[in-house]
Amino acid sequence: MRRIFLMTMLLLGSSIAFTQRLKSTRDFDRIDKDCYFKRCDTEDEAIRSHSLMLDFNGLDTTFTKYDRGNNPVVFSYFKLDKSSDKIVATFIFPHEEYFDVWFMEVEDQDTHFIDVIDKNGDPIELIYIKP
């Protein structure tokens, strides 16, 4: 009986590890299967929501840096599981009256997401280059 329990726990644990996906807090709207979005009124609210989403997904936010007053405020990416073939890309984009926070899970391959104009008027390409 003990062996059956142990085997069941091992199988359950390995299936959870292979299917680990981005989890969302209640504050975010699910846009697509692997894409979450939240509109915030202030930069502080956007940063707080972004940090909470990272925390909720088990990431250490101790050294997370935000480029306040810029476009984007943050562009980052991470893997939920080192063996995964996907990454999670995150963004905070400012608009005149609000801030958009995005989390999206995409294939782990070179990806050009979008071009933005920073606070100095310079174009910035938001690109992920697979290491």
C-alpha positions as CSV (number, residue, x, y, z in Angstrom):
1,M,0.0,0.0,0.0
2,R,2.8,2.4,0.9
3,R,4.5,1.7,-2.5
4,I,1.3,2.5,-4.4
5,F,0.9,5.7,-2.5
6,L,4.6,6.6,-3.2
7,M,4.2,5.8,-6.9
8,T,1.0,7.8,-7.2
9,M,2.7,10.8,-5.5
10,L,5.7,10.5,-7.9
11,L,3.5,10.4,-11.0
12,L,1.4,13.2,-9.8
13,G,4.4,15.3,-9.0
14,S,6.0,14.7,-12.4
15,S,2.8,15.5,-14.2
16,I,2.5,18.8,-12.4
17,A,6.2,19.6,-13.2
18,F,5.6,19.0,-16.9
19,T,2.4,21.0,-17.1
20,Q,3.5,24.0,-15.0
21,R,1.9,27.1,-16.5
22,L,1.6,30.7,-15.8
23,K,-0.9,31.4,-13.0
24,S,-2.9,34.6,-12.8
25,T,-4.2,36.6,-9.9
26,R,-7.8,37.5,-9.9
27,D,-6.9,41.1,-10.9
28,F,-5.8,40.1,-14.3
29,D,-8.1,39.3,-17.3
30,R,-7.3,36.2,-19.3
31,I,-7.0,37.4,-22.9
32,D,-6.0,34.1,-24.4
33,K,-4.9,30.7,-23.2
34,D,-1.5,32.0,-22.2
35,C,-2.0,35.8,-22.0
36,Y,-3.1,38.0,-19.1
37,F,-3.8,41.7,-19.0
38,K,-4.6,44.4,-16.5
39,R,-5.2,48.1,-16.9
40,C,-4.1,50.3,-14.0
41,D,-4.8,53.9,-13.2
42,T,-1.3,54.8,-12.0
43,E,2.3,53.7,-12.4
44,D,2.5,52.6,-8.8
45,E,-0.6,50.4,-9.2
46,A,0.9,48.8,-12.3
47,I,4.2,48.1,-10.6
48,R,2.4,46.7,-7.6
49,S,0.2,44.4,-9.8
50,H,3.2,43.3,-11.8
51,S,5.2,42.4,-8.6
52,L,2.2,40.5,-7.1
53,M,1.8,38.5,-10.3
54,L,5.5,37.6,-10.2
55,D,5.2,36.7,-6.5
56,F,2.1,34.6,-7.2
57,N,4.1,32.6,-9.8
58,G,6.9,31.9,-7.3
59,L,9.5,34.5,-8.6
60,D,11.7,36.4,-6.2
61,T,11.0,40.1,-6.8
62,T,13.7,41.4,-4.5
63,F,15.9,42.7,-7.3
64,T,13.2,43.5,-9.9
65,K,13.9,47.0,-11.4
66,Y,11.3,49.3,-12.9
67,D,12.2,52.1,-15.2
68,R,9.7,54.6,-13.8
69,G,8.5,57.3,-16.2
70,N,9.7,55.4,-19.3
71,N,8.2,53.3,-22.0
72,P,8.2,50.5,-21.2
73,V,8.3,50.7,-17.4
74,V,9.3,47.1,-17.5
75,F,10.1,44.5,-20.1
76,S,11.2,41.1,-18.7
77,Y,11.1,37.4,-19.3
78,F,11.6,34.3,-17.4
79,K,10.9,30.5,-17.4
80,L,8.5,29.0,-14.9
81,D,10.3,25.7,-15.3
82,K,13.9,25.3,-16.6
83,S,12.9,22.3,-18.8
84,S,10.0,24.2,-20.4
85,D,10.0,25.1,-24.1
86,K,8.3,28.4,-23.2
87,I,9.1,31.7,-21.6
88,V,6.9,34.2,-19.9
89,A,7.3,37.8,-21.2
90,T,6.1,40.7,-19.1
91,F,5.5,44.3,-20.0
92,I,4.2,47.6,-18.4
93,F,3.3,50.2,-21.1
94,P,2.3,53.7,-20.1
95,H,-0.5,55.6,-21.9
96,E,-1.7,59.2,-21.3
97,E,-4.3,58.2,-18.7
98,Y,-3.4,54.6,-17.6
99,F,-0.9,51.8,-17.6
100,D,-1.2,48.4,-19.2
101,V,0.4,45.3,-17.6
102,W,0.9,42.2,-19.7
103,F,2.0,38.7,-19.0
104,M,2.2,36.2,-21.9
105,E,3.6,32.8,-22.3
106,V,5.4,32.2,-25.7
107,E,7.7,29.7,-27.3
108,D,11.3,29.9,-26.2
109,Q,12.7,31.2,-29.5
110,D,13.9,34.5,-30.8
111,T,10.9,36.8,-30.7
112,H,10.3,40.4,-31.7
113,F,7.3,41.6,-29.5
114,I,6.8,45.3,-30.4
115,D,8.5,48.6,-31.0
116,V,7.9,51.5,-28.6
117,I,9.1,55.0,-28.2
118,D,10.9,55.8,-25.0
119,K,10.7,59.0,-22.9
120,N,13.5,60.5,-25.0
121,G,11.6,59.9,-28.3
122,D,14.0,57.0,-29.3
123,P,12.6,53.8,-30.8
124,I,13.1,50.7,-28.7
125,E,12.6,47.2,-30.0
126,L,11.4,44.8,-27.4
127,I,13.1,41.6,-28.4
128,Y,13.8,38.3,-26.7
129,I,16.9,36.4,-27.9
130,K,17.0,32.8,-26.8
131,P,20.3,32.2,-24.9
